[in-house]
Amino acid sequence: MSFASFISARITFKSKRTFSKLIVRIAIIGIMLGLGVMILSLAIVKGFKHEIREKVRGFAGDIRIVKFDLNSSYESSPFASDSSFIKRALKSPLITHVMPSATKPGIIKANNEIEGVVLKGVDKTYDWSYFKKVMVVGSVIDFTDSVEAQKEIMLSQTTANRLKLRVGDKLLMYFVQEPLRKRQFTIKGIFSTGVEEVDKTFVVGALSLINRLNDWKPGDIGEYELRVSDFDHVNYAANKIDDILPVKLRSHTVVEDYPAIFEWLNLLDVNSVVMLVLMVIVAVINMISALLIMILERTAMIGMFKAMGASNWNIQKVFLFNATYLIGLGLLLGNALGLGLGFFQNKTHFFKLDPASYYMSVVPVEFNLGDILMLNIGTLVICLLVLIIPSMLVSKISPVKAIRFK
């Protein structure tokens, strides 16, 4: 055992000093709170981004393939479905689903109320996994009987509340075209995505109904909805899809369709960086204060070691080893605090949110092992590097004056 580590262990575990205990405890608490807040901040930001991103892409898909024209309305422009394109797209490991769909504006009339909506038409190949998660009551449309499927519709909780409708109720929907057409639907299910732009706008029905209403050719669709295996590479996947797209089609990513939401999510990253910087600064200031007090408290000991021939660096290492122990204890307690509160929230959903403002009813928490390790290592390294400077106070202490001071 080296001189520095031996002396550090003695003053850390067997010291009888009481003067510096309070400031040392404050420093440990500061590191604990700082790391705990950093872990929770990153976990909550990741949880927010993941939940909101999944809500938006769950409904709208990751990439939309539409006809290459100037149409920017909710009324889809038709094009012929191409099975060869679907096969080529699914050969890529980046793409997991290719689903035909179409949209058509309409007006719902029920209980003496009217509501403007957009009918999203899907078929039997649609991936219902997301809707099953957000279904409040009822079930998804059953395409076993294609005729009956055209008479069923799914509403959002927002629209159902506005029109005072429940599962099993019937409603009339008018489609403004020449001539004006209306259809009666039975409510099959009520969902809630939590995204206001979606819940206030869309209802879900059969693609074949839209095809008939618009007098499209058999097999015509309004768009392809693609799901990617890794959303972080959605732009790369869109570029790859562009390489195999027919000339008359173009692609849109969900980020382009909902720019306001994704810009807001990017701002969360900035907020989390500011929080991390502030917490590290607080931890560093606390540790500097504790280290300076420990050095001043042991002035006589430092003078004695110098008189016995110990170098300034060896004495500095004594206090740096001591600081490492204190930082490690603070990190251990900080991990327990941050992870404990996060797991508590995941299990109990104790902390609530206003869905109208945050798109969800509870605070989401998503831990990432890599982030937690980087926070621990980063805090330890930054604190130790910064503490080298105040530890140089050791070199200013004169052995003669220090021993006389004792």
C-alpha positions as CSV (number, residue, x, y, z in Angstrom):
1,M,0.0,0.0,0.0
2,S,1.4,3.4,-1.0
3,F,2.0,6.3,1.5
4,A,-0.9,8.3,0.0
5,S,-3.4,5.5,0.0
6,F,-2.5,4.4,3.6
7,I,-2.8,8.0,5.0
8,S,-6.0,8.6,3.0
9,A,-7.6,5.4,4.5
10,R,-6.6,6.5,8.0
11,I,-8.1,10.0,7.8
12,T,-11.2,8.7,5.9
13,F,-12.2,5.8,8.2
14,K,-10.5,6.4,11.5
15,S,-10.3,10.1,11.9
16,K,-11.7,11.7,15.1
17,R,-12.0,15.1,13.6
18,T,-15.5,16.8,13.9
19,F,-14.9,20.2,12.4
20,S,-15.1,19.2,8.8
21,K,-17.8,16.6,9.2
22,L,-20.7,18.9,8.4
23,I,-19.2,20.4,5.2
24,V,-18.2,16.9,4.1
25,R,-21.7,15.6,4.6
26,I,-23.1,18.6,2.7
27,A,-20.7,17.8,-0.2
28,I,-21.8,14.2,-0.3
29,I,-25.5,15.3,-0.2
30,G,-24.7,17.8,-3.0
31,I,-23.2,15.0,-5.2
32,M,-26.1,12.7,-4.3
33,L,-28.8,15.2,-5.3
34,G,-26.9,16.4,-8.4
35,L,-26.4,12.9,-9.8
36,G,-30.0,11.8,-8.8
37,V,-31.4,14.9,-10.6
38,M,-29.2,14.2,-13.6
39,I,-30.3,10.6,-13.9
40,L,-34.0,11.5,-13.5
41,S,-33.7,14.4,-15.9
42,L,-32.2,12.3,-18.7
43,A,-34.6,9.4,-17.9
44,I,-37.7,11.7,-18.0
45,V,-36.5,13.5,-21.2
46,K,-35.9,10.1,-22.9
47,G,-39.3,8.9,-21.6
48,F,-41.0,12.0,-23.0
49,K,-39.3,11.7,-26.4
50,H,-40.0,8.0,-26.7
51,E,-43.7,8.2,-25.6
52,I,-44.6,11.2,-27.8
53,R,-42.6,9.8,-30.7
54,E,-44.3,6.5,-30.4
55,K,-47.8,8.1,-30.2
56,V,-47.2,10.1,-33.4
57,R,-45.5,7.5,-35.5
58,G,-47.9,4.8,-34.2
59,F,-50.8,6.6,-35.9
60,A,-49.1,8.2,-38.9
61,G,-46.4,5.7,-39.6
62,D,-42.7,6.6,-40.1
63,I,-42.7,7.2,-43.8
64,R,-45.6,8.1,-46.1
65,I,-45.5,7.4,-49.9
66,V,-47.9,9.6,-51.8
67,K,-48.5,10.7,-55.4
68,F,-46.0,13.3,-56.7
69,D,-48.4,16.2,-57.2
70,L,-49.2,19.6,-55.6
71,N,-52.1,18.2,-53.4
72,S,-51.7,19.3,-49.8
73,S,-55.2,18.6,-48.7
74,Y,-56.6,15.7,-46.7
75,E,-58.2,14.4,-49.9
76,S,-55.8,11.7,-51.1
77,S,-54.7,11.6,-54.7
78,P,-55.1,8.1,-56.1
79,F,-52.4,5.9,-57.6
80,A,-52.3,2.2,-58.4
81,S,-51.0,-0.2,-55.7
82,D,-47.8,-1.9,-56.8
83,S,-47.1,-5.3,-55.3
84,S,-43.6,-5.3,-56.7
85,F,-42.7,-2.1,-54.9
86,I,-44.0,-3.6,-51.6
87,K,-41.8,-6.7,-52.0
88,R,-38.7,-4.6,-52.8
89,A,-39.4,-2.3,-49.8
90,L,-39.8,-5.3,-47.4
91,K,-36.6,-6.8,-48.5
92,S,-34.8,-4.0,-46.8
93,P,-34.0,-4.7,-43.1
94,L,-34.9,-1.0,-42.5
95,I,-38.6,-1.5,-43.3
96,T,-40.9,-3.7,-41.2
97,H,-44.4,-2.9,-42.6
98,V,-45.8,-1.4,-45.8
99,M,-49.6,-0.7,-45.5
100,P,-51.9,1.0,-48.0
101,S,-54.3,3.7,-46.8
102,A,-56.1,6.8,-47.9
103,T,-57.7,9.8,-46.3
104,K,-61.0,11.7,-47.0
105,P,-62.6,14.6,-45.2
106,G,-66.1,14.3,-43.9
107,I,-68.7,15.7,-41.5
108,I,-70.1,13.6,-38.7
109,K,-73.7,14.3,-37.5
110,A,-74.9,12.7,-34.3
111,N,-77.1,13.8,-31.4
112,N,-77.8,17.1,-33.0
113,E,-74.1,17.9,-33.1
114,I,-71.7,18.1,-36.1
115,E,-68.0,17.6,-36.2
116,G,-65.5,17.9,-39.1
117,V,-63.1,15.0,-39.3
118,V,-60.8,13.1,-41.7
119,L,-61.5,9.5,-42.4
120,K,-58.4,7.4,-42.5
121,G,-59.1,4.2,-44.5
122,V,-57.0,1.1,-43.9
123,D,-57.3,-2.6,-45.0
124,K,-56.7,-6.0,-43.6
125,T,-52.9,-5.7,-43.9
126,Y,-52.8,-2.8,-41.4
127,D,-50.7,-3.3,-38.3
128,W,-53.1,-2.8,-35.4
129,S,-50.5,-3.2,-32.6
130,Y,-50.5,0.5,-31.8
131,F,-54.3,1.0,-31.8
132,K,-54.7,-2.0,-29.4
133,K,-52.5,-0.2,-26.9
134,V,-54.5,3.1,-27.1
135,M,-57.9,1.5,-27.3
136,V,-60.1,2.9,-24.5
137,V,-63.2,0.8,-25.2
138,G,-64.3,-1.5,-28.0
139,S,-62.0,-3.2,-30.5
140,V,-60.3,-2.6,-33.9
141,I,-62.2,-3.1,-37.2
142,D,-62.6,-6.7,-38.3
143,F,-61.9,-7.2,-42.0
144,T,-63.0,-10.8,-42.1
145,D,-66.2,-9.6,-43.7
146,S,-65.2,-6.8,-46.1
147,V,-68.8,-5.6,-46.5
148,E,-69.4,-5.3,-42.8
149,A,-66.0,-3.6,-42.3
150,Q,-67.2,-0.7,-44.5
151,K,-69.9,0.0,-42.0
152,E,-67.6,0.2,-39.0
153,I,-65.7,3.2,-37.7
154,M,-63.3,4.0,-34.9
155,L,-63.4,7.4,-33.1
156,S,-61.1,9.2,-30.8
157,Q,-62.2,9.7,-27.2
158,T,-62.2,13.5,-27.9
159,T,-64.6,13.2,-30.8
160,A,-66.8,10.6,-28.9
161,N,-67.1,13.0,-25.9
162,R,-67.8,15.9,-28.2
163,L,-70.7,14.1,-29.9
164,K,-71.8,12.1,-26.9
165,L,-71.2,8.7,-28.6
166,R,-70.4,5.3,-27.2
167,V,-69.3,2.0,-28.7
168,G,-72.2,0.4,-30.6
169,D,-73.9,3.7,-31.4
170,K,-74.7,4.6,-35.0
171,L,-73.8,7.9,-36.7
172,L,-74.1,9.6,-40.1
173,M,-71.1,10.9,-41.9
174,Y,-71.4,13.2,-44.9
175,F,-68.8,13.4,-47.6
176,V,-68.8,16.8,-49.5
177,Q,-68.5,15.9,-53.1
178,E,-70.6,16.0,-56.3
179,P,-73.1,14.5,-55.6
180,L,-73.1,14.8,-51.8
181,R,-72.8,11.3,-50.2
182,K,-73.6,10.1,-46.7
183,R,-73.0,6.8,-45.0
184,Q,-74.1,5.3,-41.7
185,F,-71.5,3.8,-39.5
186,T,-71.5,1.7,-36.3
187,I,-68.8,2.7,-33.7
188,K,-66.5,-0.3,-33.3
189,G,-64.0,1.2,-31.0
190,I,-62.9,4.4,-29.2
191,F,-59.2,5.2,-28.9
192,S,-57.1,7.9,-27.4
193,T,-53.6,8.7,-28.7
194,G,-53.1,11.6,-26.4
195,V,-51.9,13.7,-29.4
196,E,-54.4,16.6,-29.8
197,E,-53.7,17.0,-33.6
198,V,-54.6,13.4,-34.2
199,D,-57.5,12.9,-31.8
200,K,-59.3,16.1,-32.9
201,T,-58.9,15.3,-36.6
202,F,-59.0,11.6,-37.5
203,V,-61.4,8.7,-37.4
204,V,-60.5,5.3,-38.8
205,G,-62.5,3.2,-41.3
206,A,-62.2,0.9,-44.3
207,L,-60.0,1.8,-47.3
208,S,-62.4,0.1,-49.7
209,L,-65.1,2.6,-48.7
210,I,-63.0,5.5,-49.7
211,N,-62.2,3.8,-52.9
212,R,-65.9,3.4,-53.7
213,L,-66.8,6.9,-52.6
214,N,-64.2,8.4,-54.9
215,D,-65.0,6.1,-57.8
216,W,-61.4,5.0,-58.0
217,K,-60.2,2.0,-60.0
218,P,-60.0,-1.3,-58.2
219,G,-56.6,-1.5,-56.4
220,D,-56.2,2.3,-56.2
221,I,-54.9,3.7,-52.9
222,G,-54.1,7.1,-51.5
223,E,-50.7,6.4,-49.9
224,Y,-48.4,3.8,-48.5
225,E,-47.7,3.9,-44.7
226,L,-44.2,2.5,-43.9
227,R,-42.9,1.4,-40.5
228,V,-39.1,1.4,-39.9
229,S,-37.2,-1.0,-37.6
230,D,-35.1,1.9,-36.1
231,F,-36.6,5.3,-35.9
232,D,-33.2,6.9,-35.4
233,H,-32.4,6.0,-39.0
234,V,-35.8,7.1,-40.4
235,N,-34.2,9.7,-42.8
236,Y,-31.7,7.1,-44.0
237,A,-34.5,4.7,-44.6
238,A,-36.5,7.3,-46.5
239,N,-33.5,8.0,-48.8
240,K,-33.2,4.3,-49.5
241,I,-36.9,4.1,-50.3
242,D,-36.6,7.0,-52.7
243,D,-34.1,5.0,-54.7
244,I,-36.7,2.3,-55.5
245,L,-39.8,4.6,-55.7
246,P,-41.7,4.8,-59.0
247,V,-41.2,8.2,-60.7
248,K,-44.8,9.4,-59.9
249,L,-44.5,8.9,-56.1
250,R,-42.6,10.7,-53.4
251,S,-41.9,10.1,-49.7
252,H,-42.6,12.1,-46.5
253,T,-41.2,11.3,-43.0
254,V,-43.3,11.7,-39.9
255,V,-40.9,14.4,-38.8
256,E,-41.8,16.4,-41.9
257,D,-45.5,15.9,-41.3
258,Y,-45.4,16.9,-37.6
259,P,-42.5,19.4,-37.5
260,A,-43.8,21.4,-34.4
261,I,-43.9,18.3,-32.2
262,F,-40.4,17.1,-33.2
263,E,-38.9,20.6,-32.9
264,W,-40.3,20.7,-29.3
265,L,-38.7,17.3,-28.6
266,N,-35.4,18.6,-29.8
267,L,-35.7,21.5,-27.4
268,L,-35.9,19.1,-24.6
269,D,-32.4,18.0,-25.3
270,V,-31.2,21.5,-24.8
271,N,-33.0,21.7,-21.5
272,S,-31.4,18.5,-20.3
273,V,-27.9,19.7,-21.2
274,V,-28.4,22.9,-19.2
275,M,-29.6,20.9,-16.3
276,L,-26.6,18.5,-16.4
277,V,-24.2,21.4,-16.5
278,L,-25.8,23.2,-13.5
279,M,-25.8,20.0,-11.5
280,V,-22.1,19.2,-12.2
281,I,-21.2,22.8,-11.2
282,V,-23.0,22.4,-7.9
283,A,-21.3,19.1,-7.2
284,V,-17.9,20.6,-8.1
285,I,-18.3,23.6,-5.9
286,N,-19.4,21.5,-2.9
287,M,-16.4,19.2,-3.3
288,I,-14.0,22.1,-3.6
289,S,-15.3,23.6,-0.4
290,A,-15.0,20.3,1.4
291,L,-11.5,19.7,0.1
292,L,-10.2,23.1,1.1
293,I,-11.7,22.7,4.6
294,M,-10.1,19.3,5.0
295,I,-6.7,20.7,3.9
296,L,-6.9,23.6,6.3
297,E,-8.0,21.4,9.1
298,R,-5.0,19.2,8.7
299,T,-2.4,21.9,8.2
300,A,-0.3,20.6,11.1
301,M,-0.3,17.1,9.6
302,I,0.8,18.4,6.2
303,G,3.6,20.3,7.8
304,M,4.8,17.3,9.7
305,F,4.7,15.2,6.5
306,K,6.7,17.8,4.7
307,A,9.3,17.9,7.5
308,M,9.6,14.1,7.1
309,G,10.4,14.5,3.4
310,A,7.0,13.9,1.8
311,S,6.6,15.6,-1.6
312,N,3.8,18.0,-2.3
313,W,2.3,15.6,-4.9
314,N,2.2,12.7,-2.4
315,I,0.4,14.9,0.1
316,Q,-2.0,16.1,-2.7
317,K,-2.8,12.5,-3.5
318,V,-3.8,11.8,0.1
319,F,-6.6,14.4,-0.2
320,L,-7.5,13.4,-3.7
321,F,-7.9,9.8,-2.6
322,N,-10.0,11.0,0.3
323,A,-12.1,13.1,-2.2
324,T,-12.5,10.1,-4.4
325,Y,-14.0,8.2,-1.5
326,L,-16.4,11.0,-0.8
327,I,-17.4,11.4,-4.4
328,G,-17.9,7.6,-4.7
329,L,-20.2,7.6,-1.7
330,G,-22.1,10.5,-3.2
331,L,-22.4,8.7,-6.5
332,L,-23.7,5.6,-4.8
333,L,-26.4,7.5,-2.9
334,G,-27.2,9.5,-6.1
335,N,-27.8,6.3,-8.1
336,A,-30.0,4.9,-5.4
337,L,-32.0,8.2,-5.3
338,G,-32.4,8.6,-9.0
339,L,-33.0,5.0,-9.9
340,G,-35.3,4.5,-6.9
341,L,-37.5,7.4,-7.7
342,G,-37.6,6.4,-11.4
343,F,-38.6,2.8,-10.6
344,F,-41.2,4.0,-8.1
345,Q,-42.8,6.2,-10.8
346,N,-42.8,3.4,-13.3
347,K,-44.6,1.1,-10.9
348,T,-47.0,3.5,-9.3
349,H,-47.5,6.4,-11.8
350,F,-47.6,8.6,-8.8
351,F,-46.6,11.9,-10.6
352,K,-49.4,13.0,-12.9
353,L,-49.4,15.3,-15.9
354,D,-52.1,17.3,-17.8
355,P,-52.7,15.4,-21.0
356,A,-53.9,18.5,-22.8
357,S,-50.4,20.1,-22.4
358,Y,-48.1,17.1,-22.3
359,Y,-49.8,14.5,-24.5
360,M,-49.8,12.0,-21.6
361,S,-51.3,11.6,-18.2
362,V,-48.2,10.5,-16.2
363,V,-44.5,11.4,-16.1
364,P,-42.7,8.8,-18.3
365,V,-39.3,7.5,-17.2
366,E,-37.0,5.5,-19.4
367,F,-33.6,4.5,-18.1
368,N,-30.6,3.8,-20.3
369,L,-27.6,1.9,-18.9
370,G,-25.1,3.8,-21.1
371,D,-26.4,7.2,-19.9
372,I,-26.2,6.2,-16.3
373,L,-22.6,4.9,-16.7
374,M,-21.6,8.1,-18.6
375,L,-23.1,10.3,-15.9
376,N,-21.3,8.5,-13.1
377,I,-17.9,8.4,-14.9
378,G,-18.2,11.9,-16.1
379,T,-19.1,13.3,-12.7
380,L,-16.2,11.4,-11.0
381,V,-13.6,12.5,-13.7
382,I,-14.7,16.2,-13.8
383,C,-14.8,16.5,-10.0
384,L,-11.3,14.9,-9.6
385,L,-9.8,17.0,-12.4
386,V,-11.2,20.2,-11.0
387,L,-10.1,19.3,-7.4
388,I,-6.4,19.1,-8.5
389,I,-6.3,22.9,-8.5
390,P,-7.4,23.5,-4.9
391,S,-5.3,20.5,-3.7
392,M,-2.3,22.6,-4.8
393,L,-2.9,24.6,-1.6
394,V,-0.7,22.0,0.0
395,S,2.4,23.4,-1.7
396,K,1.8,26.8,-0.1
397,I,2.0,25.4,3.5
398,S,5.3,25.9,5.2
399,P,6.4,23.0,7.4
400,V,7.8,25.4,10.1
401,K,4.7,27.5,10.3
402,A,2.4,24.5,10.2
403,I,4.0,22.7,13.1
404,R,4.2,25.9,15.1
405,F,0.4,26.4,14.3
406,K,-0.3,23.1,15.9
